[in-house]
Amino acid sequence: MENDTAAPQGSFTFRIGALDPQQADALPLSAATLDELAERIATTATVIGIGESTRFSRETFGVRDQLFRRLVRRHGFRALAIQDSAGVAARLDRYVQAGKGSAESALDGAWRPWRTAEMAATLEWIRAFNRDHPHDPVRIFGVKPVQAQPRDYDAVRDHVRESAPERWAEVASHLEPIRTAHHTDEHVQRARECTRGARSSTMPAMRSRSSGRCPPSTVPTTSWRACV
């Protein structure tokens, strides 16, 4: 496990000095800075929360990963709590404990921000650490509240189909974006629907304008409000 706290993605940047970004200096977040930061936050804390200003950011995840590794190896932290369900966390924990399968397969079904090469590398690092410390392993836990799954929405649709078939199409249309949001976020699905609707409505509107007519019904103003 040599160089296990070396930054795998080059240097990271952060701002120090004045609160005004216009006056602050951007400096590399060096290994020494990460060491000092880990030391400072671990001195009095037993539970440490590391958030982010944006998801899917390689640089942000890299900083968190390096802090996590230092907290584990140098300060005795042995638990990683992730924003995902208990079931997902259990699969990740099984991988880092037993090493069956791969980190990528363990992430199947996880929340999309976790399904990255960087997260897979973190799981592999934890697995290697646990292999070297079988009596003092790092465990993974899920802290996301229980939420409805696609099968739960299917049960509602089946009930409506049997008890009120005349309402089934309406209910199904409302539930489908929510049901499939486990794979594609609901706001992304609705934005795509609005984009398709706008494209289909724009051409008739343009043709009407060219002939001096612009029927209000062809301008999807209410659809755009619904998408915001």
C-alpha positions in Angstrom: 0.0 0.0 0.0 2.7 2.4 -0.9 1.8 6.0 -1.7 -1.8 5.3 -0.8 -2.4 8.9 -0.1 -0.8 10.3 -3.2 -3.2 12.3 -5.3 -4.1 10.2 -8.3 -5.5 13.1 -10.4 -2.8 15.7 -10.1 -3.1 18.8 -7.9 -6.3 20.3 -6.7 -7.0 24.0 -6.2 -8.8 25.9 -3.5 -9.1 29.5 -2.6 -7.6 31.1 0.5 -7.4 34.7 1.8 -10.1 37.2 1.3 -13.7 36.0 1.0 -14.1 37.9 -2.2 -13.2 35.4 -5.0 -11.9 38.4 -7.0 -9.2 39.0 -4.4 -8.5 35.5 -3.3 -5.4 33.5 -4.5 -5.7 30.1 -6.1 -3.1 27.7 -4.8 -2.6 23.9 -5.3 -4.0 21.7 -2.6 -0.8 20.0 -1.9 -0.2 16.8 0.0 1.1 18.8 3.0 -2.1 20.9 2.9 -4.3 17.7 2.9 -2.2 16.3 5.7 -2.8 19.4 7.8 -6.5 19.5 7.0 -7.0 15.9 7.9 -5.1 16.5 11.2 -7.2 19.5 12.1 -10.6 18.0 11.4 -9.7 14.7 13.1 -8.4 16.2 16.3 -11.8 16.7 17.9 -14.3 14.9 15.7 -15.5 11.3 15.7 -17.9 11.8 12.8 -16.8 13.9 9.8 -19.1 15.0 7.0 -17.5 15.9 3.7 -19.9 17.5 1.2 -19.6 19.0 -2.2 -20.7 22.0 -4.1 -21.4 20.0 -7.2 -21.7 16.3 -8.2 -19.9 14.4 -10.9 -16.8 16.6 -10.3 -13.6 14.7 -10.6 -11.6 17.2 -8.7 -14.0 17.5 -5.8 -14.2 13.7 -5.5 -10.4 13.5 -5.6 -10.1 15.8 -2.6 -12.7 13.9 -0.6 -11.0 10.6 -1.5 -7.6 11.9 -0.3 -9.0 13.2 2.9 -10.8 9.9 3.5 -7.6 7.8 2.9 -5.7 10.0 5.4 -8.4 9.7 8.0 -8.4 6.0 7.7 -4.7 5.3 7.7 -3.5 8.0 10.0 -6.4 8.8 12.3 -8.2 5.5 12.9 -11.5 6.2 11.1 -13.2 2.9 10.1 -16.6 3.7 8.6 -17.7 5.3 5.4 -21.4 6.5 5.3 -22.7 7.2 1.9 -25.8 8.9 0.6 -27.5 5.7 -0.7 -29.8 3.0 0.5 -28.9 0.4 3.1 -29.2 -2.3 0.4 -26.7 -0.6 -1.9 -24.3 0.0 0.9 -24.5 -3.6 2.0 -23.4 -4.7 -1.5 -20.5 -2.3 -1.4 -19.6 -3.5 2.1 -19.6 -7.1 1.0 -17.2 -6.2 -1.8 -14.7 -4.4 0.5 -15.0 -7.2 3.1 -14.8 -10.3 0.9 -13.6 -9.0 -2.5 -16.1 -11.0 -4.5 -16.7 -9.7 -8.0 -15.5 -6.3 -8.9 -15.9 -2.7 -7.6 -17.8 -1.9 -10.8 -20.3 -4.7 -10.4 -20.7 -3.8 -6.7 -21.8 -0.3 -7.9 -24.6 -1.6 -10.1 -27.8 -0.1 -8.8 -26.0 2.6 -6.8 -27.0 6.2 -7.0 -25.6 7.6 -10.3 -23.1 10.0 -8.7 -21.4 6.9 -7.2 -21.1 5.0 -10.4 -17.8 6.5 -11.5 -14.3 5.2 -12.1 -13.1 7.3 -9.1 -15.6 5.6 -6.7 -14.6 2.2 -8.0 -11.0 3.1 -7.3 -11.9 4.1 -3.7 -13.7 0.8 -3.2 -10.6 -1.0 -4.5 -8.4 0.9 -2.1 -10.7 0.1 0.9 -10.6 -3.6 -0.2 -6.8 -3.6 -0.2 -6.7 -1.9 3.2 -9.1 -4.4 4.6 -7.1 -7.3 3.2 -4.1 -5.9 5.1 -6.1 -5.2 8.3 -8.5 -8.2 8.5 -9.2 -7.5 12.2 -9.6 -3.7 11.9 -11.6 -3.2 8.6 -13.3 -0.2 7.1 -17.1 -0.7 6.8 -19.6 1.0 4.5 -23.0 2.1 5.6 -26.0 3.7 3.8 -27.7 6.7 5.4 -30.3 7.5 2.8 -33.9 7.0 4.1 -36.0 4.2 2.6 -37.7 5.4 -0.6 -40.2 3.9 -3.0 -38.8 1.6 -5.7 -40.1 0.9 -9.2 -41.9 -2.2 -8.0 -43.9 0.0 -5.5 -45.2 2.2 -8.3 -46.0 -0.9 -10.3 -48.2 -2.1 -7.4 -50.1 1.2 -7.5 -50.6 1.0 -11.2 -51.8 -2.6 -11.0 -54.3 -1.7 -8.3 -55.7 1.2 -10.3 -55.9 -1.0 -13.4 -58.1 -3.4 -11.5 -60.1 -1.0 -9.3 -60.5 2.1 -11.6 -59.4 1.1 -15.2 -60.8 4.4 -16.6 -58.2 6.3 -14.5 -55.3 3.9 -15.3 -53.8 5.9 -18.3 -53.8 9.1 -16.3 -52.2 7.6 -13.2 -49.6 5.8 -15.3 -48.6 8.9 -17.1 -48.0 10.7 -13.8 -46.1 7.8 -12.2 -43.9 6.9 -15.1 -41.3 9.8 -14.8 -41.2 9.1 -11.0 -40.9 5.4 -11.4 -38.1 5.6 -14.0 -36.3 8.4 -12.1 -34.2 5.7 -10.4 -32.4 5.4 -13.8 -32.9 8.9 -15.3 -33.7 11.8 -13.0 -37.3 13.0 -13.2 -36.3 16.6 -14.1 -34.1 15.3 -17.0 -37.0 13.3 -18.3 -39.4 16.2 -18.1 -36.9 18.6 -19.7 -36.6 16.2 -22.6 -40.4 16.0 -23.0 -40.6 19.8 -23.0 -37.8 20.0 -25.6 -39.6 17.6 -27.9 -42.8 19.5 -27.4 -41.2 22.8 -28.2 -39.5 21.4 -31.3 -42.8 20.0 -32.6 -44.6 23.3 -31.9 -41.9 25.7 -33.2 -42.2 24.7 -36.9 -45.9 25.4 -37.3 -45.4 28.7 -35.4 -42.6 29.7 -37.8 -44.7 28.9 -40.8 -47.6 30.9 -39.5 -45.3 33.9 -38.8 -44.1 33.8 -42.4 -47.6 34.1 -43.6 -48.4 36.9 -41.2 -50.3 34.6 -38.7 -49.1 33.3 -35.4 -51.8 31.3 -33.6 -51.3 31.5 -29.8 -51.9 27.7 -29.5 -48.7 26.9 -31.3 -46.4 28.8 -28.8 -45.7 26.4 -25.8 -45.5 29.0 -23.1 -47.4 27.0 -20.5 -45.2 24.0 -21.2 -42.1 25.9 -20.5 -43.4 27.1 -17.1 -44.1 23.5 -16.2 -40.6 22.5 -16.9 -38.9 25.1 -14.6 
